[in-house]
Amino acid sequence: MIVPLTIEAIKNEWGETWGVEKTHNMYKTMFLCEEKANYRTGEIIKIPKSTTQNTTIEQEDFHNQCRQFLREWFNVEAPLPNEEIIFE
């Protein structure tokens, strides 16, 4: 539910149409990446990891970070698993 809500929020706030893959990749880049260092230059790059490598706890931490971003940037509450969305 997080990705569809984010797609809708991006459309409403930024006027941009994003797909599922782009939105999911944004979250992986922000919150689920591995840092690789070039020890000669001191530069660091971030490589997104696959969510399939996460444990259940790691996946829930990732989802919580995504929910927090959605709340802070777009003022949108993403439901927890098994919660209903109530539209007013």
N, CA, C and O atoms as a CHARMM CRD file, in Angstrom:
* protein
*
  352
    1    1 MET  N      0.80400  -1.18700   0.00000 PROA 1      0.00000
    2    1 MET  CA     0.00000   0.00000   0.00000 PROA 1      0.00000
    3    1 MET  C      0.86200   1.27300   0.00000 PROA 1      0.00000
    4    1 MET  O      0.40200   2.33600  -0.41700 PROA 1      0.00000
    5    2 ILE  N      2.09800   1.16200   0.46300 PROA 2      0.00000
    6    2 ILE  CA     2.95300   2.33400   0.56600 PROA 2      0.00000
    7    2 ILE  C      3.27400   2.90500  -0.81100 PROA 2      0.00000
    8    2 ILE  O      3.18000   4.11500  -1.01500 PROA 2      0.00000
    9    3 VAL  N      3.64900   2.05300  -1.74900 PROA 3      0.00000
   10    3 VAL  CA     4.04200   2.52600  -3.08100 PROA 3      0.00000
   11    3 VAL  C      2.86400   3.19000  -3.80400 PROA 3      0.00000
   12    3 VAL  O      3.04100   4.28800  -4.33200 PROA 3      0.00000
   13    4 PRO  N      1.67800   2.58500  -3.85400 PROA 4      0.00000
   14    4 PRO  CA     0.56000   3.27300  -4.51900 PROA 4      0.00000
   15    4 PRO  C      0.21200   4.62500  -3.87400 PROA 4      0.00000
   16    4 PRO  O     -0.10900   5.58300  -4.57800 PROA 4      0.00000
   17    5 LEU  N      0.27500   4.70000  -2.55400 PROA 5      0.00000
   18    5 LEU  CA     0.01700   5.97400  -1.88500 PROA 5      0.00000
   19    5 LEU  C      1.08300   7.00700  -2.24300 PROA 5      0.00000
   20    5 LEU  O      0.78300   8.19100  -2.39600 PROA 5      0.00000
   21    6 THR  N      2.31400   6.55800  -2.37400 PROA 6      0.00000
   22    6 THR  CA     3.39400   7.46400  -2.74900 PROA 6      0.00000
   23    6 THR  C      3.22400   7.94400  -4.18300 PROA 6      0.00000
   24    6 THR  O      3.42800   9.12300  -4.47300 PROA 6      0.00000
   25    7 ILE  N      2.85400   7.04600  -5.07400 PROA 7      0.00000
   26    7 ILE  CA     2.61600   7.42500  -6.47000 PROA 7      0.00000
   27    7 ILE  C      1.53100   8.49800  -6.54300 PROA 7      0.00000
   28    7 ILE  O      1.67000   9.48200  -7.27000 PROA 7      0.00000
   29    8 GLU  N      0.46600   8.30700  -5.79600 PROA 8      0.00000
   30    8 GLU  CA    -0.62400   9.28400  -5.77100 PROA 8      0.00000
   31    8 GLU  C     -0.15700  10.61700  -5.17500 PROA 8      0.00000
   32    8 GLU  O     -0.50100  11.68300  -5.68600 PROA 8      0.00000
   33    9 ALA  N      0.62100  10.55400  -4.10300 PROA 9      0.00000
   34    9 ALA  CA     1.12100  11.77700  -3.46300 PROA 9      0.00000
   35    9 ALA  C      2.05300  12.53900  -4.39800 PROA 9      0.00000
   36    9 ALA  O      1.98100  13.76500  -4.47000 PROA 9      0.00000
   37   10 ILE  N      2.91800  11.84000  -5.10800 PROA 10     0.00000
   38   10 ILE  CA     3.83400  12.48100  -6.05100 PROA 10     0.00000
   39   10 ILE  C      3.04200  13.14700  -7.17000 PROA 10     0.00000
   40   10 ILE  O      3.37400  14.25400  -7.59200 PROA 10     0.00000
   41   11 LYS  N      2.00100  12.48200  -7.64800 PROA 11     0.00000
   42   11 LYS  CA     1.14300  13.05700  -8.68800 PROA 11     0.00000
   43   11 LYS  C      0.47100  14.32800  -8.17500 PROA 11     0.00000
   44   11 LYS  O      0.43900  15.34100  -8.87500 PROA 11     0.00000
   45   12 ASN  N     -0.06300  14.27700  -6.96200 PROA 12     0.00000
   46   12 ASN  CA    -0.78300  15.42300  -6.39300 PROA 12     0.00000
   47   12 ASN  C      0.14400  16.58600  -6.05300 PROA 12     0.00000
   48   12 ASN  O     -0.19000  17.74200  -6.31200 PROA 12     0.00000
   49   13 GLU  N      1.29600  16.28700  -5.48000 PROA 13     0.00000
   50   13 GLU  CA     2.19000  17.34100  -4.99600 PROA 13     0.00000
   51   13 GLU  C      3.16100  17.84900  -6.05900 PROA 13     0.00000
   52   13 GLU  O      3.40900  19.05100  -6.15300 PROA 13     0.00000
   53   14 TRP  N      3.70000  16.95300  -6.84300 PROA 14     0.00000
   54   14 TRP  CA     4.73300  17.32700  -7.80500 PROA 14     0.00000
   55   14 TRP  C      4.21000  17.38900  -9.23800 PROA 14     0.00000
   56   14 TRP  O      4.88600  17.90900 -10.12600 PROA 14     0.00000
   57   15 GLY  N      3.01000  16.85900  -9.46300 PROA 15     0.00000
   58   15 GLY  CA     2.46400  16.84000 -10.81300 PROA 15     0.00000
   59   15 GLY  C      3.17100  15.86400 -11.73100 PROA 15     0.00000
   60   15 GLY  O      3.12600  16.01300 -12.95200 PROA 15     0.00000
   61   16 GLU  N      3.82000  14.87600 -11.15800 PROA 16     0.00000
   62   16 GLU  CA     4.58000  13.89300 -11.93800 PROA 16     0.00000
   63   16 GLU  C      3.91800  12.52300 -11.84600 PROA 16     0.00000
   64   16 GLU  O      3.33400  12.17100 -10.82100 PROA 16     0.00000
   65   17 THR  N      4.01600  11.76200 -12.92000 PROA 17     0.00000
   66   17 THR  CA     3.46900  10.41100 -12.94600 PROA 17     0.00000
   67   17 THR  C      4.62200   9.42300 -12.84600 PROA 17     0.00000
   68   17 THR  O      5.42800   9.28100 -13.76500 PROA 17     0.00000
   69   18 TRP  N      4.67800   8.75200 -11.71700 PROA 18     0.00000
   70   18 TRP  CA     5.72600   7.75500 -11.47200 PROA 18     0.00000
   71   18 TRP  C      5.10500   6.37100 -11.50900 PROA 18     0.00000
   72   18 TRP  O      3.93900   6.19300 -11.15800 PROA 18     0.00000
   73   19 GLY  N      5.89200   5.39200 -11.93600 PROA 19     0.00000
   74   19 GLY  CA     5.46700   4.00600 -11.91200 PROA 19     0.00000
   75   19 GLY  C      5.91000   3.31600 -10.63000 PROA 19     0.00000
   76   19 GLY  O      6.62400   3.88600  -9.80500 PROA 19     0.00000
   77   20 VAL  N      5.46900   2.09000 -10.49000 PROA 20     0.00000
   78   20 VAL  CA     5.78900   1.29200  -9.30400 PROA 20     0.00000
   79   20 VAL  C      7.29200   1.10100  -9.16600 PROA 20     0.00000
   80   20 VAL  O      7.84700   1.28100  -8.08100 PROA 20     0.00000
   81   21 GLU  N      7.95000   0.73900 -10.25400 PROA 21     0.00000
   82   21 GLU  CA     9.38700   0.44000 -10.18400 PROA 21     0.00000
   83   21 GLU  C     10.20100   1.67400  -9.78100 PROA 21     0.00000
   84   21 GLU  O     11.09200   1.58000  -8.93600 PROA 21     0.00000
   85   22 LYS  N      9.90000   2.82200 -10.37800 PROA 22     0.00000
   86   22 LYS  CA    10.62900   4.04100 -10.05000 PROA 22     0.00000
   87   22 LYS  C     10.40700   4.42400  -8.58000 PROA 22     0.00000
   88   22 LYS  O     11.34400   4.81800  -7.88600 PROA 22     0.00000
   89   23 THR  N      9.18100   4.30600  -8.12600 PROA 23     0.00000
   90   23 THR  CA     8.85700   4.65300  -6.74100 PROA 23     0.00000
   91   23 THR  C      9.55400   3.70200  -5.77500 PROA 23     0.00000
   92   23 THR  O     10.13000   4.13800  -4.77800 PROA 23     0.00000
   93   24 HSD  N      9.50500   2.42700  -6.06400 PROA 24     0.00000
   94   24 HSD  CA    10.15400   1.43200  -5.21100 PROA 24     0.00000
   95   24 HSD  C     11.66700   1.64700  -5.19700 PROA 24     0.00000
   96   24 HSD  O     12.30400   1.53900  -4.14900 PROA 24     0.00000
   97   25 ASN  N     12.23700   1.95200  -6.35700 PROA 25     0.00000
   98   25 ASN  CA    13.67900   2.21800  -6.43200 PROA 25     0.00000
   99   25 ASN  C     14.07000   3.45000  -5.63100 PROA 25     0.00000
  100   25 ASN  O     15.14700   3.48400  -5.03400 PROA 25     0.00000
  101   26 MET  N     13.20300   4.46900  -5.61100 PROA 26     0.00000
  102   26 MET  CA    13.47400   5.64900  -4.79000 PROA 26     0.00000
  103   26 MET  C     13.60900   5.24900  -3.32900 PROA 26     0.00000
  104   26 MET  O     14.55600   5.65000  -2.65200 PROA 26     0.00000
  105   27 TYR  N     12.66500   4.46300  -2.85100 PROA 27     0.00000
  106   27 TYR  CA    12.71000   4.02900  -1.45100 PROA 27     0.00000
  107   27 TYR  C     13.93000   3.15200  -1.17100 PROA 27     0.00000
  108   27 TYR  O     14.56400   3.29100  -0.12500 PROA 27     0.00000
  109   28 LYS  N     14.25900   2.26000  -2.09000 PROA 28     0.00000
  110   28 LYS  CA    15.43600   1.41100  -1.87900 PROA 28     0.00000
  111   28 LYS  C     16.70600   2.24300  -1.84400 PROA 28     0.00000
  112   28 LYS  O     17.59500   1.97900  -1.03500 PROA 28     0.00000
  113   29 THR  N     16.80400   3.24400  -2.71000 PROA 29     0.00000
  114   29 THR  CA    17.97800   4.11300  -2.73400 PROA 29     0.00000
  115   29 THR  C     18.08700   4.91800  -1.44600 PROA 29     0.00000
  116   29 THR  O     19.18400   5.13800  -0.93300 PROA 29     0.00000
  117   30 MET  N     16.95600   5.34900  -0.93300 PROA 30     0.00000
  118   30 MET  CA    16.96000   6.16500   0.28200 PROA 30     0.00000
  119   30 MET  C     17.23700   5.34300   1.54400 PROA 30     0.00000
  120   30 MET  O     17.99900   5.76800   2.41200 PROA 30     0.00000
  121   31 PHE  N     16.61900   4.17400   1.64000 PROA 31     0.00000
  122   31 PHE  CA    16.59600   3.45900   2.90900 PROA 31     0.00000
  123   31 PHE  C     17.16000   2.04400   2.89400 PROA 31     0.00000
  124   31 PHE  O     17.30700   1.43700   3.95500 PROA 31     0.00000
  125   32 LEU  N     17.47400   1.51000   1.74000 PROA 32     0.00000
  126   32 LEU  CA    17.88900   0.10900   1.67700 PROA 32     0.00000
  127   32 LEU  C     19.07200  -0.02200   0.72900 PROA 32     0.00000
  128   32 LEU  O     18.97700  -0.65100  -0.32500 PROA 32     0.00000
  129   33 CYS  N     20.17700   0.57600   1.11800 PROA 33     0.00000
  130   33 CYS  CA    21.32300   0.53300   0.23500 PROA 33     0.00000
  131   33 CYS  C     22.58200   0.12400   0.98900 PROA 33     0.00000
  132   33 CYS  O     22.69000   0.23200   2.21000 PROA 33     0.00000
  133   34 GLU  N     23.49800  -0.34000   0.20400 PROA 34     0.00000
  134   34 GLU  CA    24.80600  -0.73600   0.70200 PROA 34     0.00000
  135   34 GLU  C     25.80100   0.29800   0.21300 PROA 34     0.00000
  136   34 GLU  O     25.77400   0.68600  -0.95500 PROA 34     0.00000
  137   35 GLU  N     26.67400   0.74400   1.09500 PROA 35     0.00000
  138   35 GLU  CA    27.67700   1.73000   0.70000 PROA 35     0.00000
  139   35 GLU  C     28.96100   1.02900   0.25900 PROA 35     0.00000
  140   35 GLU  O     29.44300   0.10100   0.90900 PROA 35     0.00000
  141   36 LYS  N     29.49100   1.49700  -0.85400 PROA 36     0.00000
  142   36 LYS  CA    30.76300   1.00000  -1.37800 PROA 36     0.00000
  143   36 LYS  C     31.73300   2.17200  -1.38600 PROA 36     0.00000
  144   36 LYS  O     31.41000   3.25600  -1.87200 PROA 36     0.00000
  145   37 ALA  N     32.92500   1.94600  -0.84300 PROA 37     0.00000
  146   37 ALA  CA    33.91000   3.01800  -0.74000 PROA 37     0.00000
  147   37 ALA  C     35.05300   2.79400  -1.71400 PROA 37     0.00000
  148   37 ALA  O     35.49200   1.66500  -1.93700 PROA 37     0.00000
  149   38 ASN  N     35.51800   3.87700  -2.28200 PROA 38     0.00000
  150   38 ASN  CA    36.74300   3.87800  -3.06200 PROA 38     0.00000
  151   38 ASN  C     37.82200   4.38400  -2.10700 PROA 38     0.00000
  152   38 ASN  O     37.89800   5.57900  -1.82100 PROA 38     0.00000
  153   39 TYR  N     38.63800   3.48300  -1.62800 PROA 39     0.00000
  154   39 TYR  CA    39.60300   3.82800  -0.58100 PROA 39     0.00000
  155   39 TYR  C     40.71500   4.74400  -1.07800 PROA 39     0.00000
  156   39 TYR  O     41.38800   5.38900  -0.27400 PROA 39     0.00000
  157   40 ARG  N     40.91600   4.80800  -2.37900 PROA 40     0.00000
  158   40 ARG  CA    41.92400   5.73100  -2.92800 PROA 40     0.00000
  159   40 ARG  C     41.43500   7.17200  -2.91400 PROA 40     0.00000
  160   40 ARG  O     42.20600   8.09500  -2.65200 PROA 40     0.00000
  161   41 THR  N     40.13200   7.36400  -3.20100 PROA 41     0.00000
  162   41 THR  CA    39.60300   8.73200  -3.32000 PROA 41     0.00000
  163   41 THR  C     38.74100   9.14900  -2.13200 PROA 41     0.00000
  164   41 THR  O     38.48600  10.33700  -1.93200 PROA 41     0.00000
  165   42 GLY  N     38.29600   8.17800  -1.34900 PROA 42     0.00000
  166   42 GLY  CA    37.40100   8.48600  -0.23300 PROA 42     0.00000
  167   42 GLY  C     35.94600   8.64000  -0.65300 PROA 42     0.00000
  168   42 GLY  O     35.08900   8.93000   0.18200 PROA 42     0.00000
  169   43 GLU  N     35.65700   8.44900  -1.93100 PROA 43     0.00000
  170   43 GLU  CA    34.27900   8.56100  -2.40800 PROA 43     0.00000
  171   43 GLU  C     33.45900   7.35100  -1.98400 PROA 43     0.00000
  172   43 GLU  O     33.97300   6.23900  -1.86300 PROA 43     0.00000
  173   44 ILE  N     32.17700   7.59300  -1.76300 PROA 44     0.00000
  174   44 ILE  CA    31.25200   6.52600  -1.38900 PROA 44     0.00000
  175   44 ILE  C     30.06900   6.57000  -2.33900 PROA 44     0.00000
  176   44 ILE  O     29.52900   7.63800  -2.62700 PROA 44     0.00000
  177   45 ILE  N     29.67300   5.40500  -2.82100 PROA 45     0.00000
  178   45 ILE  CA    28.45500   5.30900  -3.61700 PROA 45     0.00000
  179   45 ILE  C     27.48900   4.38900  -2.88800 PROA 45     0.00000
  180   45 ILE  O     27.89700   3.51400  -2.12500 PROA 45     0.00000
  181   46 LYS  N     26.20000   4.60400  -3.13700 PROA 46     0.00000
  182   46 LYS  CA    25.16200   3.78300  -2.53400 PROA 46     0.00000
  183   46 LYS  C     24.57500   2.87000  -3.60100 PROA 46     0.00000
  184   46 LYS  O     24.19500   3.32100  -4.68100 PROA 46     0.00000
  185   47 ILE  N     24.50500   1.59100  -3.28700 PROA 47     0.00000
  186   47 ILE  CA    23.95600   0.59200  -4.19600 PROA 47     0.00000
  187   47 ILE  C     22.67000   0.05500  -3.56700 PROA 47     0.00000
  188   47 ILE  O     22.72100  -0.54400  -2.49300 PROA 47     0.00000
  189   48 PRO  N     21.51400   0.25700  -4.21600 PROA 48     0.00000
  190   48 PRO  CA    20.26800  -0.28200  -3.65300 PROA 48     0.00000
  191   48 PRO  C     20.31800  -1.80800  -3.56800 PROA 48     0.00000
  192   48 PRO  O     20.79400  -2.48100  -4.48300 PROA 48     0.00000
  193   49 LYS  N     19.81700  -2.33700  -2.45200 PROA 49     0.00000
  194   49 LYS  CA    19.72500  -3.78500  -2.27200 PROA 49     0.00000
  195   49 LYS  C     18.31400  -4.24400  -2.61800 PROA 49     0.00000
  196   49 LYS  O     17.38500  -3.43900  -2.67400 PROA 49     0.00000
  197   50 SER  N     18.16700  -5.51000  -2.84200 PROA 50     0.00000
  198   50 SER  CA    16.85400  -6.08900  -3.10300 PROA 50     0.00000
  199   50 SER  C     16.11600  -6.30600  -1.78900 PROA 50     0.00000
  200   50 SER  O     16.71700  -6.71400  -0.79500 PROA 50     0.00000
  201   51 THR  N     14.83700  -6.03800  -1.78300 PROA 51     0.00000
  202   51 THR  CA    14.04400  -6.29000  -0.58000 PROA 51     0.00000
  203   51 THR  C     13.91400  -7.78200  -0.30000 PROA 51     0.00000
  204   51 THR  O     13.58700  -8.16900   0.82100 PROA 51     0.00000
  205   52 THR  N     14.16300  -8.62300  -1.29700 PROA 52     0.00000
  206   52 THR  CA    14.04900 -10.06400  -1.08700 PROA 52     0.00000
  207   52 THR  C     15.14800 -10.58700  -0.16500 PROA 52     0.00000
  208   52 THR  O     15.04500 -11.70400   0.34400 PROA 52     0.00000
  209   53 GLN  N     16.19500  -9.79500   0.05600 PROA 53     0.00000
  210   53 GLN  CA    17.27800 -10.20400   0.94700 PROA 53     0.00000
  211   53 GLN  C     16.98600  -9.85800   2.40800 PROA 53     0.00000
  212   53 GLN  O     17.72100 -10.27700   3.30200 PROA 53     0.00000
  213   54 ASN  N     15.92000  -9.09700   2.65400 PROA 54     0.00000
  214   54 ASN  CA    15.59700  -8.65900   4.01000 PROA 54     0.00000
  215   54 ASN  C     15.00200  -9.77300   4.85100 PROA 54     0.00000
  216   54 ASN  O     14.27900 -10.63700   4.35400 PROA 54     0.00000
  217   55 THR  N     15.32100  -9.73300   6.12700 PROA 55     0.00000
  218   55 THR  CA    14.58900 -10.55400   7.09300 PROA 55     0.00000
  219   55 THR  C     13.24300  -9.87000   7.32800 PROA 55     0.00000
  220   55 THR  O     13.02300  -8.75500   6.85600 PROA 55     0.00000
  221   56 THR  N     12.36300 -10.52200   8.04000 PROA 56     0.00000
  222   56 THR  CA    11.06800  -9.92200   8.35600 PROA 56     0.00000
  223   56 THR  C     11.24400  -8.61900   9.12200 PROA 56     0.00000
  224   56 THR  O     10.56300  -7.63200   8.84000 PROA 56     0.00000
  225   57 ILE  N     12.14200  -8.61300  10.07600 PROA 57     0.00000
  226   57 ILE  CA    12.38900  -7.39900  10.87000 PROA 57     0.00000
  227   57 ILE  C     12.98100  -6.29500  10.00900 PROA 57     0.00000
  228   57 ILE  O     12.56800  -5.14100  10.11600 PROA 57     0.00000
  229   58 GLU  N     13.94000  -6.63000   9.15900 PROA 58     0.00000
  230   58 GLU  CA    14.53900  -5.63100   8.26600 PROA 58     0.00000
  231   58 GLU  C     13.49700  -5.04800   7.31000 PROA 58     0.00000
  232   58 GLU  O     13.50200  -3.84900   7.03200 PROA 58     0.00000
  233   59 GLN  N     12.60900  -5.90100   6.81400 PROA 59     0.00000
  234   59 GLN  CA    11.57200  -5.43800   5.89400 PROA 59     0.00000
  235   59 GLN  C     10.60700  -4.49000   6.60200 PROA 59     0.00000
  236   59 GLN  O     10.20000  -3.47800   6.03200 PROA 59     0.00000
  237   60 GLU  N     10.24500  -4.81200   7.83100 PROA 60     0.00000
  238   60 GLU  CA     9.34100  -3.92100   8.56700 PROA 60     0.00000
  239   60 GLU  C     10.02300  -2.60100   8.89300 PROA 60     0.00000
  240   60 GLU  O      9.37800  -1.55300   8.85100 PROA 60     0.00000
  241   61 ASP  N     11.30400  -2.62700   9.21600 PROA 61     0.00000
  242   61 ASP  CA    12.05700  -1.38100   9.42900 PROA 61     0.00000
  243   61 ASP  C     12.05200  -0.53900   8.15000 PROA 61     0.00000
  244   61 ASP  O     11.85000   0.67500   8.19700 PROA 61     0.00000
  245   62 PHE  N     12.27500  -1.18800   7.02000 PROA 62     0.00000
  246   62 PHE  CA    12.24500  -0.49900   5.72600 PROA 62     0.00000
  247   62 PHE  C     10.88100   0.13600   5.48900 PROA 62     0.00000
  248   62 PHE  O     10.79500   1.29600   5.08700 PROA 62     0.00000
  249   63 HSD  N      9.82000  -0.61500   5.73600 PROA 63     0.00000
  250   63 HSD  CA     8.47200  -0.08100   5.54400 PROA 63     0.00000
  251   63 HSD  C      8.20000   1.09000   6.49200 PROA 63     0.00000
  252   63 HSD  O      7.55600   2.06400   6.10300 PROA 63     0.00000
  253   64 ASN  N      8.67900   1.00000   7.71100 PROA 64     0.00000
  254   64 ASN  CA     8.48800   2.10300   8.65500 PROA 64     0.00000
  255   64 ASN  C      9.19900   3.36900   8.18100 PROA 64     0.00000
  256   64 ASN  O      8.66500   4.46800   8.32500 PROA 64     0.00000
  257   65 GLN  N     10.38900   3.22400   7.62300 PROA 65     0.00000
  258   65 GLN  CA    11.10100   4.38500   7.07500 PROA 65     0.00000
  259   65 GLN  C     10.32900   4.99000   5.90200 PROA 65     0.00000
  260   65 GLN  O     10.24600   6.21100   5.77300 PROA 65     0.00000
  261   66 CYS  N      9.77000   4.14000   5.05500 PROA 66     0.00000
  262   66 CYS  CA     8.97800   4.61700   3.92200 PROA 66     0.00000
  263   66 CYS  C      7.73100   5.34100   4.40300 PROA 66     0.00000
  264   66 CYS  O      7.39200   6.40300   3.88100 PROA 66     0.00000
  265   67 ARG  N      7.03900   4.77500   5.40000 PROA 67     0.00000
  266   67 ARG  CA     5.84700   5.42300   5.96100 PROA 67     0.00000
  267   67 ARG  C      6.18300   6.79200   6.54300 PROA 67     0.00000
  268   67 ARG  O      5.43700   7.75400   6.36300 PROA 67     0.00000
  269   68 GLN  N      7.31100   6.86700   7.24100 PROA 68     0.00000
  270   68 GLN  CA     7.72400   8.12500   7.84800 PROA 68     0.00000
  271   68 GLN  C      8.01900   9.17200   6.76900 PROA 68     0.00000
  272   68 GLN  O      7.61400  10.32700   6.90300 PROA 68     0.00000
  273   69 PHE  N      8.71400   8.78000   5.71500 PROA 69     0.00000
  274   69 PHE  CA     8.97900   9.69100   4.60400 PROA 69     0.00000
  275   69 PHE  C      7.66700  10.19900   4.00300 PROA 69     0.00000
  276   69 PHE  O      7.50100  11.39700   3.77400 PROA 69     0.00000
  277   70 LEU  N      6.75200   9.28700   3.75400 PROA 70     0.00000
  278   70 LEU  CA     5.46900   9.63600   3.16600 PROA 70     0.00000
  279   70 LEU  C      4.72200  10.63400   4.05300 PROA 70     0.00000
  280   70 LEU  O      4.12200  11.58800   3.55800 PROA 70     0.00000
  281   71 ARG  N      4.76600  10.40900   5.34500 PROA 71     0.00000
  282   71 ARG  CA     4.10900  11.30100   6.30300 PROA 71     0.00000
  283   71 ARG  C      4.77500  12.68200   6.31400 PROA 71     0.00000
  284   71 ARG  O      4.09400  13.70600   6.26600 PROA 71     0.00000
  285   72 GLU  N      6.11100  12.69900   6.37900 PROA 72     0.00000
  286   72 GLU  CA     6.83300  13.96700   6.50900 PROA 72     0.00000
  287   72 GLU  C      6.82300  14.79100   5.22400 PROA 72     0.00000
  288   72 GLU  O      6.70300  16.01500   5.28400 PROA 72     0.00000
  289   73 TRP  N      6.94500  14.16100   4.09000 PROA 73     0.00000
  290   73 TRP  CA     7.03200  14.89600   2.82800 PROA 73     0.00000
  291   73 TRP  C      5.67200  15.24300   2.24500 PROA 73     0.00000
  292   73 TRP  O      5.50100  16.31200   1.65800 PROA 73     0.00000
  293   74 PHE  N      4.70300  14.34700   2.40200 PROA 74     0.00000
  294   74 PHE  CA     3.42600  14.52200   1.72100 PROA 74     0.00000
  295   74 PHE  C      2.22500  14.58100   2.66700 PROA 74     0.00000
  296   74 PHE  O      1.09100  14.74200   2.21700 PROA 74     0.00000
  297   75 ASN  N      2.46500  14.45300   3.96800 PROA 75     0.00000
  298   75 ASN  CA     1.39000  14.45200   4.95700 PROA 75     0.00000
  299   75 ASN  C      0.35400  13.36600   4.65200 PROA 75     0.00000
  300   75 ASN  O     -0.85300  13.58400   4.75600 PROA 75     0.00000
  301   76 VAL  N      0.86000  12.20200   4.27600 PROA 76     0.00000
  302   76 VAL  CA     0.01200  11.05000   3.95600 PROA 76     0.00000
  303   76 VAL  C      0.34600   9.93400   4.93000 PROA 76     0.00000
  304   76 VAL  O      1.51300   9.59100   5.12000 PROA 76     0.00000
  305   77 GLU  N     -0.68200   9.37400   5.54200 PROA 77     0.00000
  306   77 GLU  CA    -0.51100   8.25000   6.45900 PROA 77     0.00000
  307   77 GLU  C     -0.70000   6.94400   5.71100 PROA 77     0.00000
  308   77 GLU  O     -1.76200   6.69900   5.13900 PROA 77     0.00000
  309   78 ALA  N      0.31900   6.11200   5.71400 PROA 78     0.00000
  310   78 ALA  CA     0.21500   4.77700   5.11900 PROA 78     0.00000
  311   78 ALA  C     -0.18700   3.80300   6.21900 PROA 78     0.00000
  312   78 ALA  O      0.39700   3.82000   7.30300 PROA 78     0.00000
  313   79 PRO  N     -1.15800   2.96900   5.95900 PROA 79     0.00000
  314   79 PRO  CA    -1.61500   2.03500   6.99300 PROA 79     0.00000
  315   79 PRO  C     -0.58300   0.95600   7.28100 PROA 79     0.00000
  316   79 PRO  O      0.23600   0.60700   6.43100 PROA 79     0.00000
  317   80 LEU  N     -0.64500   0.44800   8.48000 PROA 80     0.00000
  318   80 LEU  CA     0.14300  -0.73100   8.82900 PROA 80     0.00000
  319   80 LEU  C     -0.49600  -1.94200   8.17400 PROA 80     0.00000
  320   80 LEU  O     -1.65200  -1.87000   7.75800 PROA 80     0.00000
  321   81 PRO  N      0.22200  -3.05300   8.07000 PROA 81     0.00000
  322   81 PRO  CA    -0.38800  -4.25800   7.49200 PROA 81     0.00000
  323   81 PRO  C     -1.68700  -4.60000   8.22000 PROA 81     0.00000
  324   81 PRO  O     -1.76200  -4.50100   9.44500 PROA 81     0.00000
  325   82 ASN  N     -2.69100  -4.99400   7.47400 PROA 82     0.00000
  326   82 ASN  CA    -4.00300  -5.38300   7.99100 PROA 82     0.00000
  327   82 ASN  C     -4.83300  -4.22500   8.52600 PROA 82     0.00000
  328   82 ASN  O     -5.87000  -4.45300   9.14800 PROA 82     0.00000
  329   83 GLU  N     -4.40100  -2.98800   8.29900 PROA 83     0.00000
  330   83 GLU  CA    -5.21900  -1.83700   8.66400 PROA 83     0.00000
  331   83 GLU  C     -5.98200  -1.38300   7.42600 PROA 83     0.00000
  332   83 GLU  O     -5.53000  -1.56200   6.29600 PROA 83     0.00000
  333   84 GLU  N     -7.13000  -0.80100   7.66200 PROA 84     0.00000
  334   84 GLU  CA    -7.93700  -0.25600   6.57100 PROA 84     0.00000
  335   84 GLU  C     -7.59200   1.20100   6.36400 PROA 84     0.00000
  336   84 GLU  O     -7.22200   1.90400   7.30400 PROA 84     0.00000
  337   85 ILE  N     -7.71300   1.64700   5.13500 PROA 85     0.00000
  338   85 ILE  CA    -7.62400   3.07500   4.84800 PROA 85     0.00000
  339   85 ILE  C     -9.04200   3.63100   4.90800 PROA 85     0.00000
  340   85 ILE  O     -9.95500   3.11100   4.26700 PROA 85     0.00000
  341   86 ILE  N     -9.20800   4.67700   5.67300 PROA 86     0.00000
  342   86 ILE  CA   -10.51000   5.32100   5.78700 PROA 86     0.00000
  343   86 ILE  C    -10.42200   6.66800   5.07800 PROA 86     0.00000
  344   86 ILE  O     -9.65500   7.54500   5.47500 PROA 86     0.00000
  345   87 PHE  N    -11.21100   6.81500   4.03500 PROA 87     0.00000
  346   87 PHE  CA   -11.23500   8.07600   3.29700 PROA 87     0.00000
  347   87 PHE  C    -12.37000   8.92500   3.84800 PROA 87     0.00000
  348   87 PHE  O    -13.49600   8.46200   4.02700 PROA 87     0.00000
  349   88 GLU  N    -12.04100  10.15600   4.10400 PROA 88     0.00000
  350   88 GLU  CA   -13.05700  11.06600   4.64900 PROA 88     0.00000
  351   88 GLU  C    -13.55800  12.00800   3.58900 PROA 88     0.00000
  352   88 GLU  O    -14.41700  12.84600   3.86400 PROA 88     0.00000
